[in-house]
Amino acid sequence: MASLKDQLMQAGLANAKRARQADHAKRQAAKGRHEEVPAAELVKQARAEQLVRDQAANKAQQDTQAEKAIVAQIRQLIEMHQIDRSGGDQPYQFADGSKIRKLWLRPAQIDQVARGQIAIVRIGAAASIEFALVPTAIAEKIAQRDSARVVLKVERQAQAVADDDPYADYVIPDDLMW
């Protein structure tokens, strides 16, 4: 008696290639391996996963390039608009986070800092202890890009003077040293 495979091949309902595929599938099933997902589906899935990984890598690379561009813009703003501090003979102390820093400035510069006309910004990385003086408008542009770089910017607020204040005629300087 001929096998079912032989009978189907004689009847012309199957060819030798399909018979080999059926035998292979039968052997794989006997071994416990089932080919549930066709190879084409695995390839499509692998390509989709690779595309997701590539997109994430591209996004990370674009983010680092954007950060480098911002750092370069800040450095350029500081270099172009930095106010010269040479010849400073009076100490100006200010808070930098939890530390008190000291810069040697000229009296006119101390007055401008106190009035909010110039600001103190950090040069270099956040851990750096180098500072520069820049106009307040430039400090605002720097703060838009990285607020941690602006160390001291005095905000001037309009003072409400009471009509019955007996000391209204006496101006108290902001930079008064005790």
Secondary structure, DSSP 8 states (H G I E B T S, - for coil): ---HHHHHHHHTSS-HHHHHHHHHHHHHHHHT----S-HHHHHHHHHHHHHHHHHHHHHHHHHHHHHHHHHHHHHHHHHHH-B--TT--EEEEEEETTEEEEEEE-HHHHHHHHHTSEEEEEESSTT--EEEEEEHHHHHHHHHH-GGGEEE----------TT-TTTTS---TT---
